[in-house]
Each structure stands twice: as C-alpha cells, then as structure tokens.
Amino acid sequence: MFHRLAPVVLLSVLALAGCDDGTTTATETTRPATASASTPGTSATPSPAVVMPDLRNQTFHEAQQELAGLPGVRVTATARHKDVTLPKDHGSWRVCDASPRPGTLVAADDTVVVELAKQAGDCEISHHGYLHETNDPAYTPPQTQTPEPARTPTSAPATSKPAGDTLITCSDGKQGYACTSNGHPVVDGQFCPSADHDRTLKATNGTMVTCSYDPSVKPYRWQ
C-alpha cells in the first residue's frame, strides 16, 4: 500500500516545488494575448469625408457610377413628384436634385437621396409637389361659361308693324304709333335706317309714311 501512494505524493511535491521557484503554469501560457488589440496602428482607420458631387441632369445610372467612388455611401432613389411612381427600372431617369447638397462633406455610411424625373424638363415643373396640375388637391378647374341664350332681335319688334290709334313704347323709352328697326318712334320727315327701306308705318303725327330714297337730303327718309 505504501508503494502505491508513493508516486502520488512525489507528483504533489514536484508540483508544489514548481510553484515555489516562480515558473509559469500551462493555463496562463494559453491565454490569448491582448497586447495586440491595444497596439497602435492595428485598429481600423475611418474613411475620410469626401465632397458631394453635383449629380443634377445626370441619369440615375451615371449618378450611381459617380457615387461608387464614395466609400460606404448608400444611395436611395425617389420620385421627384408626389403623383409619379418610380418604376423598378429607372436607370435612365434624370436626377433633379440630391441630398446632401453639392459641395457638402459626405462621410462613410451616409445616405445620399436622389430625386428623379423621367425627363429633365419635368424637374422644373411643380404644382405644390405634383407634376400634373390636375392632381394637386388645391387645383380649381376653370369655370365653364354657359353660353347666353340667343337674344331676340330688337331691331324689328312686333310693335313696329302698322298700328292703329294705340301708342306703344319703343326700346328707347319714347312712345309712338310704330317703332323703327333700331328702336325709335317713327317720325315723319326723320331719317330712317336702311333696314326699314320700303316699310310703311304710322308716324307720331298720325300719318302713314314710307322709308324711301330722298336724294336731296340723305339716301333714306320717312316721307
């Protein structure tokens, strides 16, 4: 029994002797070294900020190629107008504007948002953010004017026909037995419109007169 315990005791003595003379144990030598993590020059260097280019009037595909030179920058495309849906294939659409603005410093992991329109000319059109004016909620359609009903010609009212002894009121507000085509009472000896040529009406003095040619005064006269 003494011989069986002897090797165990001997190993224990050797282990204690190793701790006493300052030698390193096996568990400490396998611990990962941390000095390299704090060694200068081993940490990742952040990418320097770059100047945002002017992307306006470029196609989206061209803008993507130019932004590819900015490390870590993400690109998001959106439609310029509220009433336009950006299609899946919009590489040929034109850049109207971008954020950040041209000349601004852009760092890694920044997001660049570009506003696109199908045609470059659409970039200048905006009806409160809408491409088509009729899609703007504030749009008021022009009022359609209702055509006026056809007016009955007053140049030859029914009262201009020969009348009896009853006075009538013409369109000029004066009374007579008959009215001319332009709305005046028929007066014996007065000039008459050419439209009343050869008409015979009752004058204010009660006589029947005809609008006829009178070369001595004027072409037409009630006589």
TIGUTI-731177 format. One record per residue (C-alpha): residue number from 1; y, z, x; residue in three letters. Coordinates in Angstrom, 3 decimals. Layout:
<lumza><k>NUM</k><c2>Y</c2><c3>Z</c3><c1>X</c1><r>ala</r></lumza>
...
//
This chain:
<lumza><k>1</k><c2>0.000</c2><c3>0.000</c3><c1>0.000</c1><r>met</r></lumza>
<lumza><k>2</k><c2>2.384</c2><c3>0.731</c3><c1>2.865</c1><r>phe</r></lumza>
<lumza><k>3</k><c2>1.734</c2><c3>-2.701</c3><c1>4.348</c1><r>his</r></lumza>
<lumza><k>4</k><c2>2.669</c2><c3>-4.396</c3><c1>1.006</c1><r>arg</r></lumza>
<lumza><k>5</k><c2>6.069</c2><c3>-2.654</c3><c1>0.827</c1><r>leu</r></lumza>
<lumza><k>6</k><c2>6.975</c2><c3>-3.255</c3><c1>4.454</c1><r>ala</r></lumza>
<lumza><k>7</k><c2>8.154</c2><c3>-6.880</c3><c1>4.072</c1><r>pro</r></lumza>
<lumza><k>8</k><c2>10.350</c2><c3>-5.967</c3><c1>1.093</c1><r>val</r></lumza>
<lumza><k>9</k><c2>12.007</c2><c3>-3.135</c3><c1>2.980</c1><r>val</r></lumza>
<lumza><k>10</k><c2>12.507</c2><c3>-5.323</c3><c1>6.013</c1><r>leu</r></lumza>
<lumza><k>11</k><c2>14.275</c2><c3>-8.013</c3><c1>3.951</c1><r>leu</r></lumza>
<lumza><k>12</k><c2>16.520</c2><c3>-5.426</c3><c1>2.378</c1><r>ser</r></lumza>
<lumza><k>13</k><c2>17.517</c2><c3>-4.085</c3><c1>5.773</c1><r>val</r></lumza>
<lumza><k>14</k><c2>18.291</c2><c3>-7.555</c3><c1>7.050</c1><r>leu</r></lumza>
<lumza><k>15</k><c2>20.432</c2><c3>-8.291</c3><c1>4.006</c1><r>ala</r></lumza>
<lumza><k>16</k><c2>22.437</c2><c3>-5.117</c3><c1>4.494</c1><r>leu</r></lumza>
<lumza><k>17</k><c2>22.821</c2><c3>-5.878</c3><c1>8.168</c1><r>ala</r></lumza>
<lumza><k>18</k><c2>24.280</c2><c3>-9.299</c3><c1>7.354</c1><r>gly</r></lumza>
<lumza><k>19</k><c2>26.957</c2><c3>-7.795</c3><c1>5.086</c1><r>cys</r></lumza>
<lumza><k>20</k><c2>27.889</c2><c3>-5.239</c3><c1>7.678</c1><r>asp</r></lumza>
<lumza><k>21</k><c2>28.585</c2><c3>-7.733</c3><c1>10.540</c1><r>asp</r></lumza>
<lumza><k>22</k><c2>31.068</c2><c3>-9.903</c3><c1>8.429</c1><r>gly</r></lumza>
<lumza><k>23</k><c2>29.048</c2><c3>-13.136</c3><c1>7.943</c1><r>thr</r></lumza>
<lumza><k>24</k><c2>29.727</c2><c3>-15.309</c3><c1>4.748</c1><r>thr</r></lumza>
<lumza><k>25</k><c2>27.246</c2><c3>-15.273</c3><c1>1.858</c1><r>thr</r></lumza>
<lumza><k>26</k><c2>25.779</c2><c3>-18.513</c3><c1>0.327</c1><r>ala</r></lumza>
<lumza><k>27</k><c2>27.567</c2><c3>-18.122</c3><c1>-3.056</c1><r>thr</r></lumza>
<lumza><k>28</k><c2>31.051</c2><c3>-18.181</c3><c1>-1.511</c1><r>glu</r></lumza>
<lumza><k>29</k><c2>30.429</c2><c3>-21.324</c3><c1>0.537</c1><r>thr</r></lumza>
<lumza><k>30</k><c2>29.516</c2><c3>-23.397</c3><c1>-2.577</c1><r>thr</r></lumza>
<lumza><k>31</k><c2>32.785</c2><c3>-22.566</c3><c1>-4.487</c1><r>arg</r></lumza>
<lumza><k>32</k><c2>34.891</c2><c3>-25.705</c3><c1>-4.920</c1><r>pro</r></lumza>
<lumza><k>33</k><c2>37.909</c2><c3>-25.767</c3><c1>-2.658</c1><r>ala</r></lumza>
<lumza><k>34</k><c2>41.244</c2><c3>-25.559</c3><c1>-4.417</c1><r>thr</r></lumza>
<lumza><k>35</k><c2>43.461</c2><c3>-26.250</c3><c1>-1.443</c1><r>ala</r></lumza>
<lumza><k>36</k><c2>43.376</c2><c3>-29.978</c3><c1>-2.038</c1><r>ser</r></lumza>
<lumza><k>37</k><c2>44.890</c2><c3>-29.549</c3><c1>-5.538</c1><r>ala</r></lumza>
<lumza><k>38</k><c2>47.964</c2><c3>-27.912</c3><c1>-4.071</c1><r>ser</r></lumza>
<lumza><k>39</k><c2>48.191</c2><c3>-30.152</c3><c1>-1.042</c1><r>thr</r></lumza>
<lumza><k>40</k><c2>51.469</c2><c3>-32.101</c3><c1>-1.149</c1><r>pro</r></lumza>
<lumza><k>41</k><c2>51.071</c2><c3>-35.804</c3><c1>-1.894</c1><r>gly</r></lumza>
<lumza><k>42</k><c2>47.836</c2><c3>-35.587</c3><c1>-3.863</c1><r>thr</r></lumza>
<lumza><k>43</k><c2>49.478</c2><c3>-35.236</c3><c1>-7.398</c1><r>ser</r></lumza>
<lumza><k>44</k><c2>50.230</c2><c3>-38.388</c3><c1>-9.489</c1><r>ala</r></lumza>
<lumza><k>45</k><c2>53.767</c2><c3>-39.728</c3><c1>-8.970</c1><r>thr</r></lumza>
<lumza><k>46</k><c2>55.532</c2><c3>-40.543</c3><c1>-12.288</c1><r>pro</r></lumza>
<lumza><k>47</k><c2>56.609</c2><c3>-44.177</c3><c1>-12.706</c1><r>ser</r></lumza>
<lumza><k>48</k><c2>60.349</c2><c3>-44.645</c3><c1>-12.147</c1><r>pro</r></lumza>
<lumza><k>49</k><c2>62.577</c2><c3>-45.636</c3><c1>-15.092</c1><r>ala</r></lumza>
<lumza><k>50</k><c2>63.435</c2><c3>-49.333</c3><c1>-15.370</c1><r>val</r></lumza>
<lumza><k>51</k><c2>66.267</c2><c3>-51.175</c3><c1>-17.118</c1><r>val</r></lumza>
<lumza><k>52</k><c2>65.546</c2><c3>-52.503</c3><c1>-20.602</c1><r>met</r></lumza>
<lumza><k>53</k><c2>65.899</c2><c3>-56.330</c3><c1>-20.590</c1><r>pro</r></lumza>
<lumza><k>54</k><c2>67.711</c2><c3>-58.383</c3><c1>-23.245</c1><r>asp</r></lumza>
<lumza><k>55</k><c2>64.958</c2><c3>-59.814</c3><c1>-25.445</c1><r>leu</r></lumza>
<lumza><k>56</k><c2>67.113</c2><c3>-61.417</c3><c1>-28.135</c1><r>arg</r></lumza>
<lumza><k>57</k><c2>66.335</c2><c3>-65.030</c3><c1>-29.141</c1><r>asn</r></lumza>
<lumza><k>58</k><c2>63.005</c2><c3>-64.886</c3><c1>-27.295</c1><r>gln</r></lumza>
<lumza><k>59</k><c2>59.728</c2><c3>-65.365</c3><c1>-29.100</c1><r>thr</r></lumza>
<lumza><k>60</k><c2>57.633</c2><c3>-62.259</c3><c1>-29.519</c1><r>phe</r></lumza>
<lumza><k>61</k><c2>55.069</c2><c3>-63.720</c3><c1>-27.126</c1><r>his</r></lumza>
<lumza><k>62</k><c2>57.764</c2><c3>-64.215</c3><c1>-24.452</c1><r>glu</r></lumza>
<lumza><k>63</k><c2>59.048</c2><c3>-60.676</c3><c1>-25.036</c1><r>ala</r></lumza>
<lumza><k>64</k><c2>55.552</c2><c3>-59.277</c3><c1>-24.588</c1><r>gln</r></lumza>
<lumza><k>65</k><c2>55.203</c2><c3>-61.072</c3><c1>-21.267</c1><r>gln</r></lumza>
<lumza><k>66</k><c2>58.526</c2><c3>-59.682</c3><c1>-20.044</c1><r>glu</r></lumza>
<lumza><k>67</k><c2>57.738</c2><c3>-56.150</c3><c1>-21.191</c1><r>leu</r></lumza>
<lumza><k>68</k><c2>54.379</c2><c3>-56.322</c3><c1>-19.430</c1><r>ala</r></lumza>
<lumza><k>69</k><c2>56.295</c2><c3>-55.667</c3><c1>-16.213</c1><r>gly</r></lumza>
<lumza><k>70</k><c2>57.416</c2><c3>-52.265</c3><c1>-17.501</c1><r>leu</r></lumza>
<lumza><k>71</k><c2>54.580</c2><c3>-49.840</c3><c1>-16.644</c1><r>pro</r></lumza>
<lumza><k>72</k><c2>53.291</c2><c3>-47.727</c3><c1>-19.503</c1><r>gly</r></lumza>
<lumza><k>73</k><c2>55.740</c2><c3>-49.079</c3><c1>-22.101</c1><r>val</r></lumza>
<lumza><k>74</k><c2>54.357</c2><c3>-49.585</c3><c1>-25.605</c1><r>arg</r></lumza>
<lumza><k>75</k><c2>55.645</c2><c3>-52.414</c3><c1>-27.835</c1><r>val</r></lumza>
<lumza><k>76</k><c2>55.932</c2><c3>-52.224</c3><c1>-31.627</c1><r>thr</r></lumza>
<lumza><k>77</k><c2>56.961</c2><c3>-55.235</c3><c1>-33.745</c1><r>ala</r></lumza>
<lumza><k>78</k><c2>58.576</c2><c3>-55.015</c3><c1>-37.169</c1><r>thr</r></lumza>
<lumza><k>79</k><c2>60.213</c2><c3>-57.453</c3><c1>-39.584</c1><r>ala</r></lumza>
<lumza><k>80</k><c2>63.994</c2><c3>-57.746</c3><c1>-39.417</c1><r>arg</r></lumza>
<lumza><k>81</k><c2>64.410</c2><c3>-57.769</c3><c1>-43.209</c1><r>his</r></lumza>
<lumza><k>82</k><c2>63.096</c2><c3>-55.462</c3><c1>-45.909</c1><r>lys</r></lumza>
<lumza><k>83</k><c2>61.848</c2><c3>-58.316</c3><c1>-48.104</c1><r>asp</r></lumza>
<lumza><k>84</k><c2>59.852</c2><c3>-60.029</c3><c1>-45.338</c1><r>val</r></lumza>
<lumza><k>85</k><c2>56.269</c2><c3>-59.154</c3><c1>-44.435</c1><r>thr</r></lumza>
<lumza><k>86</k><c2>55.373</c2><c3>-59.632</c3><c1>-40.787</c1><r>leu</r></lumza>
<lumza><k>87</k><c2>52.264</c2><c3>-61.824</c3><c1>-40.558</c1><r>pro</r></lumza>
<lumza><k>88</k><c2>49.359</c2><c3>-61.000</c3><c1>-38.302</c1><r>lys</r></lumza>
<lumza><k>89</k><c2>50.133</c2><c3>-63.980</c3><c1>-36.079</c1><r>asp</r></lumza>
<lumza><k>90</k><c2>53.834</c2><c3>-63.560</c3><c1>-35.266</c1><r>his</r></lumza>
<lumza><k>91</k><c2>53.867</c2><c3>-64.623</c3><c1>-31.633</c1><r>gly</r></lumza>
<lumza><k>92</k><c2>56.300</c2><c3>-67.491</c3><c1>-32.375</c1><r>ser</r></lumza>
<lumza><k>93</k><c2>58.734</c2><c3>-65.315</c3><c1>-34.375</c1><r>trp</r></lumza>
<lumza><k>94</k><c2>62.129</c2><c3>-64.694</c3><c1>-32.785</c1><r>arg</r></lumza>
<lumza><k>95</k><c2>63.428</c2><c3>-61.355</c3><c1>-31.536</c1><r>val</r></lumza>
<lumza><k>96</k><c2>66.612</c2><c3>-60.428</c3><c1>-33.413</c1><r>cys</r></lumza>
<lumza><k>97</k><c2>67.147</c2><c3>-57.035</c3><c1>-31.841</c1><r>asp</r></lumza>
<lumza><k>98</k><c2>65.298</c2><c3>-54.362</c3><c1>-29.879</c1><r>ala</r></lumza>
<lumza><k>99</k><c2>65.434</c2><c3>-50.630</c3><c1>-29.348</c1><r>ser</r></lumza>
<lumza><k>100</k><c2>66.274</c2><c3>-49.223</c3><c1>-26.829</c1><r>pro</r></lumza>
<lumza><k>101</k><c2>69.315</c2><c3>-51.460</c3><c1>-26.339</c1><r>arg</r></lumza>
<lumza><k>102</k><c2>69.512</c2><c3>-53.841</c3><c1>-23.362</c1><r>pro</r></lumza>
<lumza><k>103</k><c2>70.602</c2><c3>-52.071</c3><c1>-20.186</c1><r>gly</r></lumza>
<lumza><k>104</k><c2>69.110</c2><c3>-48.739</c3><c1>-21.253</c1><r>thr</r></lumza>
<lumza><k>105</k><c2>66.741</c2><c3>-46.987</c3><c1>-18.846</c1><r>leu</r></lumza>
<lumza><k>106</k><c2>63.150</c2><c3>-47.062</c3><c1>-20.084</c1><r>val</r></lumza>
<lumza><k>107</k><c2>60.568</c2><c3>-44.664</c3><c1>-18.693</c1><r>ala</r></lumza>
<lumza><k>108</k><c2>56.791</c2><c3>-44.804</c3><c1>-18.792</c1><r>ala</r></lumza>
<lumza><k>109</k><c2>55.183</c2><c3>-44.051</c3><c1>-22.176</c1><r>asp</r></lumza>
<lumza><k>110</k><c2>58.394</c2><c3>-45.059</c3><c1>-24.007</c1><r>asp</r></lumza>
<lumza><k>111</k><c2>58.059</c2><c3>-47.246</c3><c1>-27.114</c1><r>thr</r></lumza>
<lumza><k>112</k><c2>60.072</c2><c3>-50.447</c3><c1>-27.471</c1><r>val</r></lumza>
<lumza><k>113</k><c2>60.599</c2><c3>-51.582</c3><c1>-31.064</c1><r>val</r></lumza>
<lumza><k>114</k><c2>61.477</c2><c3>-55.256</c3><c1>-31.602</c1><r>val</r></lumza>
<lumza><k>115</k><c2>62.809</c2><c3>-56.680</c3><c1>-34.883</c1><r>glu</r></lumza>
<lumza><k>116</k><c2>61.515</c2><c3>-60.179</c3><c1>-35.635</c1><r>leu</r></lumza>
<lumza><k>117</k><c2>62.523</c2><c3>-63.057</c3><c1>-37.903</c1><r>ala</r></lumza>
<lumza><k>118</k><c2>60.687</c2><c3>-66.300</c3><c1>-38.496</c1><r>lys</r></lumza>
<lumza><k>119</k><c2>63.721</c2><c3>-68.346</c3><c1>-37.431</c1><r>gln</r></lumza>
<lumza><k>120</k><c2>66.527</c2><c3>-67.433</c3><c1>-35.045</c1><r>ala</r></lumza>
<lumza><k>121</k><c2>69.132</c2><c3>-68.280</c3><c1>-37.691</c1><r>gly</r></lumza>
<lumza><k>122</k><c2>67.705</c2><c3>-65.654</c3><c1>-40.038</c1><r>asp</r></lumza>
<lumza><k>123</k><c2>68.741</c2><c3>-62.931</c3><c1>-37.585</c1><r>cys</r></lumza>
<lumza><k>124</k><c2>72.370</c2><c3>-63.338</c3><c1>-38.676</c1><r>glu</r></lumza>
<lumza><k>125</k><c2>71.565</c2><c3>-63.090</c3><c1>-42.393</c1><r>ile</r></lumza>
<lumza><k>126</k><c2>71.565</c2><c3>-59.696</c3><c1>-44.049</c1><r>ser</r></lumza>
<lumza><k>127</k><c2>72.221</c2><c3>-58.761</c3><c1>-47.651</c1><r>his</r></lumza>
<lumza><k>128</k><c2>72.068</c2><c3>-54.987</c3><c1>-47.255</c1><r>his</r></lumza>
<lumza><k>129</k><c2>69.000</c2><c3>-55.490</c3><c1>-45.076</c1><r>gly</r></lumza>
<lumza><k>130</k><c2>67.433</c2><c3>-58.213</c3><c1>-47.220</c1><r>tyr</r></lumza>
<lumza><k>131</k><c2>67.002</c2><c3>-61.840</c3><c1>-46.211</c1><r>leu</r></lumza>
<lumza><k>132</k><c2>67.345</c2><c3>-63.224</c3><c1>-49.730</c1><r>his</r></lumza>
<lumza><k>133</k><c2>70.385</c2><c3>-62.082</c3><c1>-51.705</c1><r>glu</r></lumza>
<lumza><k>134</k><c2>68.494</c2><c3>-62.056</c3><c1>-54.995</c1><r>thr</r></lumza>
<lumza><k>135</k><c2>66.084</c2><c3>-59.431</c3><c1>-53.586</c1><r>asn</r></lumza>
<lumza><k>136</k><c2>68.933</c2><c3>-56.993</c3><c1>-52.920</c1><r>asp</r></lumza>
<lumza><k>137</k><c2>68.921</c2><c3>-54.276</c3><c1>-55.623</c1><r>pro</r></lumza>
<lumza><k>138</k><c2>72.724</c2><c3>-54.377</c3><c1>-55.550</c1><r>ala</r></lumza>
<lumza><k>139</k><c2>72.785</c2><c3>-58.098</c3><c1>-56.336</c1><r>tyr</r></lumza>
<lumza><k>140</k><c2>74.537</c2><c3>-59.036</c3><c1>-59.563</c1><r>thr</r></lumza>
<lumza><k>141</k><c2>73.773</c2><c3>-62.525</c3><c1>-60.846</c1><r>pro</r></lumza>
<lumza><k>142</k><c2>76.842</c2><c3>-64.589</c3><c1>-61.706</c1><r>pro</r></lumza>
<lumza><k>143</k><c2>77.664</c2><c3>-64.624</c3><c1>-65.377</c1><r>gln</r></lumza>
<lumza><k>144</k><c2>76.853</c2><c3>-67.890</c3><c1>-67.075</c1><r>thr</r></lumza>
<lumza><k>145</k><c2>79.793</c2><c3>-69.093</c3><c1>-69.084</c1><r>gln</r></lumza>
<lumza><k>146</k><c2>78.877</c2><c3>-70.010</c3><c1>-72.624</c1><r>thr</r></lumza>
<lumza><k>147</k><c2>80.307</c2><c3>-73.405</c3><c1>-73.435</c1><r>pro</r></lumza>
<lumza><k>148</k><c2>83.012</c2><c3>-73.261</c3><c1>-76.040</c1><r>glu</r></lumza>
<lumza><k>149</k><c2>82.189</c2><c3>-74.887</c3><c1>-79.354</c1><r>pro</r></lumza>
<lumza><k>150</k><c2>83.696</c2><c3>-78.280</c3><c1>-79.888</c1><r>ala</r></lumza>
<lumza><k>151</k><c2>87.094</c2><c3>-77.981</c3><c1>-81.449</c1><r>arg</r></lumza>
<lumza><k>152</k><c2>88.009</c2><c3>-79.980</c3><c1>-84.467</c1><r>thr</r></lumza>
<lumza><k>153</k><c2>90.832</c2><c3>-82.355</c3><c1>-83.540</c1><r>pro</r></lumza>
<lumza><k>154</k><c2>94.104</c2><c3>-81.127</c3><c1>-84.938</c1><r>thr</r></lumza>
<lumza><k>155</k><c2>95.910</c2><c3>-84.393</c3><c1>-84.309</c1><r>ser</r></lumza>
<lumza><k>156</k><c2>94.963</c2><c3>-85.704</c3><c1>-87.707</c1><r>ala</r></lumza>
<lumza><k>157</k><c2>94.424</c2><c3>-82.756</c3><c1>-90.061</c1><r>pro</r></lumza>
<lumza><k>158</k><c2>93.328</c2><c3>-83.324</c3><c1>-93.597</c1><r>ala</r></lumza>
<lumza><k>159</k><c2>96.811</c2><c3>-82.333</c3><c1>-94.755</c1><r>thr</r></lumza>
<lumza><k>160</k><c2>98.234</c2><c3>-85.432</c3><c1>-93.036</c1><r>ser</r></lumza>
<lumza><k>161</k><c2>96.935</c2><c3>-87.618</c3><c1>-95.839</c1><r>lys</r></lumza>
<lumza><k>162</k><c2>99.404</c2><c3>-88.638</c3><c1>-98.506</c1><r>pro</r></lumza>
<lumza><k>163</k><c2>100.067</c2><c3>-85.661</c3><c1>-100.732</c1><r>ala</r></lumza>
<lumza><k>164</k><c2>101.792</c2><c3>-85.041</c3><c1>-103.977</c1><r>gly</r></lumza>
<lumza><k>165</k><c2>104.696</c2><c3>-82.689</c3><c1>-104.595</c1><r>asp</r></lumza>
<lumza><k>166</k><c2>102.999</c2><c3>-79.719</c3><c1>-102.826</c1><r>thr</r></lumza>
<lumza><k>167</k><c2>104.433</c2><c3>-78.690</c3><c1>-99.464</c1><r>leu</r></lumza>
<lumza><k>168</k><c2>101.991</c2><c3>-77.937</c3><c1>-96.649</c1><r>ile</r></lumza>
<lumza><k>169</k><c2>102.412</c2><c3>-76.147</c3><c1>-93.316</c1><r>thr</r></lumza>
<lumza><k>170</k><c2>101.771</c2><c3>-78.241</c3><c1>-90.211</c1><r>cys</r></lumza>
<lumza><k>171</k><c2>100.363</c2><c3>-76.882</c3><c1>-86.935</c1><r>ser</r></lumza>
<lumza><k>172</k><c2>103.902</c2><c3>-76.428</c3><c1>-85.514</c1><r>asp</r></lumza>
<lumza><k>173</k><c2>104.614</c2><c3>-73.934</c3><c1>-88.326</c1><r>gly</r></lumza>
<lumza><k>174</k><c2>107.002</c2><c3>-76.239</c3><c1>-90.245</c1><r>lys</r></lumza>
<lumza><k>175</k><c2>106.452</c2><c3>-77.419</c3><c1>-93.799</c1><r>gln</r></lumza>
<lumza><k>176</k><c2>106.365</c2><c3>-80.928</c3><c1>-95.156</c1><r>gly</r></lumza>
<lumza><k>177</k><c2>104.510</c2><c3>-83.158</c3><c1>-97.570</c1><r>tyr</r></lumza>
<lumza><k>178</k><c2>102.402</c2><c3>-84.604</c3><c1>-94.760</c1><r>ala</r></lumza>
<lumza><k>179</k><c2>101.823</c2><c3>-83.970</c3><c1>-91.035</c1><r>cys</r></lumza>
<lumza><k>180</k><c2>101.778</c2><c3>-86.368</c3><c1>-88.117</c1><r>thr</r></lumza>
<lumza><k>181</k><c2>98.775</c2><c3>-86.693</c3><c1>-85.804</c1><r>ser</r></lumza>
<lumza><k>182</k><c2>100.451</c2><c3>-84.341</c3><c1>-83.330</c1><r>asn</r></lumza>
<lumza><k>183</k><c2>101.062</c2><c3>-81.631</c3><c1>-85.962</c1><r>gly</r></lumza>
<lumza><k>184</k><c2>104.691</c2><c3>-82.139</c3><c1>-87.124</c1><r>his</r></lumza>
<lumza><k>185</k><c2>106.028</c2><c3>-82.817</c3><c1>-90.626</c1><r>pro</r></lumza>
<lumza><k>186</k><c2>106.639</c2><c3>-86.488</c3><c1>-91.383</c1><r>val</r></lumza>
<lumza><k>187</k><c2>110.399</c2><c3>-87.088</c3><c1>-91.378</c1><r>val</r></lumza>
<lumza><k>188</k><c2>111.940</c2><c3>-90.331</c3><c1>-92.498</c1><r>asp</r></lumza>
<lumza><k>189</k><c2>113.582</c2><c3>-92.128</c3><c1>-89.573</c1><r>gly</r></lumza>
<lumza><k>190</k><c2>111.949</c2><c3>-89.986</c3><c1>-86.835</c1><r>gln</r></lumza>
<lumza><k>191</k><c2>109.781</c2><c3>-91.384</c3><c1>-84.065</c1><r>phe</r></lumza>
<lumza><k>192</k><c2>106.065</c2><c3>-91.360</c3><c1>-84.773</c1><r>cys</r></lumza>
<lumza><k>193</k><c2>103.074</c2><c3>-91.159</c3><c1>-82.412</c1><r>pro</r></lumza>
<lumza><k>194</k><c2>101.276</c2><c3>-94.375</c3><c1>-81.616</c1><r>ser</r></lumza>
<lumza><k>195</k><c2>98.137</c2><c3>-92.788</c3><c1>-83.116</c1><r>ala</r></lumza>
<lumza><k>196</k><c2>99.886</c2><c3>-92.916</c3><c1>-86.554</c1><r>asp</r></lumza>
<lumza><k>197</k><c2>100.671</c2><c3>-96.630</c3><c1>-86.329</c1><r>his</r></lumza>
<lumza><k>198</k><c2>100.395</c2><c3>-98.308</c3><c1>-89.722</c1><r>asp</r></lumza>
<lumza><k>199</k><c2>99.865</c2><c3>-94.987</c3><c1>-91.522</c1><r>arg</r></lumza>
<lumza><k>200</k><c2>101.842</c2><c3>-94.418</c3><c1>-94.714</c1><r>thr</r></lumza>
<lumza><k>201</k><c2>102.735</c2><c3>-90.811</c3><c1>-95.527</c1><r>leu</r></lumza>
<lumza><k>202</k><c2>105.182</c2><c3>-88.882</c3><c1>-97.638</c1><r>lys</r></lumza>
<lumza><k>203</k><c2>108.275</c2><c3>-87.750</c3><c1>-95.736</c1><r>ala</r></lumza>
<lumza><k>204</k><c2>110.121</c2><c3>-84.491</c3><c1>-96.216</c1><r>thr</r></lumza>
<lumza><k>205</k><c2>112.723</c2><c3>-86.284</c3><c1>-98.365</c1><r>asn</r></lumza>
<lumza><k>206</k><c2>110.004</c2><c3>-87.291</c3><c1>-100.808</c1><r>gly</r></lumza>
<lumza><k>207</k><c2>109.860</c2><c3>-90.967</c3><c1>-99.861</c1><r>thr</r></lumza>
<lumza><k>208</k><c2>106.789</c2><c3>-92.818</c3><c1>-98.655</c1><r>met</r></lumza>
<lumza><k>209</k><c2>107.249</c2><c3>-94.017</c3><c1>-95.074</c1><r>val</r></lumza>
<lumza><k>210</k><c2>105.109</c2><c3>-96.030</c3><c1>-92.665</c1><r>thr</r></lumza>
<lumza><k>211</k><c2>104.797</c2><c3>-95.619</c3><c1>-88.930</c1><r>cys</r></lumza>
<lumza><k>212</k><c2>105.740</c2><c3>-99.127</c3><c1>-87.822</c1><r>ser</r></lumza>
<lumza><k>213</k><c2>107.262</c2><c3>-101.057</c3><c1>-84.940</c1><r>tyr</r></lumza>
<lumza><k>214</k><c2>111.064</c2><c3>-100.859</c3><c1>-84.554</c1><r>asp</r></lumza>
<lumza><k>215</k><c2>112.272</c2><c3>-102.872</c3><c1>-81.541</c1><r>pro</r></lumza>
<lumza><k>216</k><c2>115.851</c2><c3>-101.688</c3><c1>-81.958</c1><r>ser</r></lumza>
<lumza><k>217</k><c2>115.082</c2><c3>-98.068</c3><c1>-81.046</c1><r>val</r></lumza>
<lumza><k>218</k><c2>111.543</c2><c3>-97.306</c3><c1>-79.956</c1><r>lys</r></lumza>
<lumza><k>219</k><c2>108.217</c2><c3>-99.008</c3><c1>-80.491</c1><r>pro</r></lumza>
<lumza><k>220</k><c2>107.186</c2><c3>-96.742</c3><c1>-83.414</c1><r>tyr</r></lumza>
<lumza><k>221</k><c2>109.248</c2><c3>-95.045</c3><c1>-86.125</c1><r>arg</r></lumza>
<lumza><k>222</k><c2>108.759</c2><c3>-93.606</c3><c1>-89.643</c1><r>trp</r></lumza>
<lumza><k>223</k><c2>110.533</c2><c3>-96.002</c3><c1>-91.987</c1><r>gln</r></lumza>
//
